Amino acid sequence: MKSLVVKRSIVIGGHKTSVSLEHAFWQAFKEIANLRNMTLSELVVLIDAERNGNLSSAIRLFVLEFSRNQTEATARRDTTARPANAA
């Protein structure tokens, strides 16, 4: 599966910068922003304030953490929904 890297310009605190992410990460990032009723720029500002490395890596880690949290929440919900004696 080929995932092309897409470069986009973003303004953070009045400064223009570019972010390079694979298409799948851009798609997931947009979905997260929509779920939070935020623009991509608003979400980038939050990530930028907390990051330790470069911005592209910080966004990838944010998307990964969001995905893991969603998976864990689904697993917990599935576990608590089953009766205790179910096999």
Secondary structure, 3 states (H helix, E strand, C coil): CCCCEEEEEEEECCEEEEEEEEHHHHHHHHHHHHHCCCCHHHHHHHHHHHCCCCHHHHHHHHHHHHHHHHHHHHHHHHHHHCCCCCC
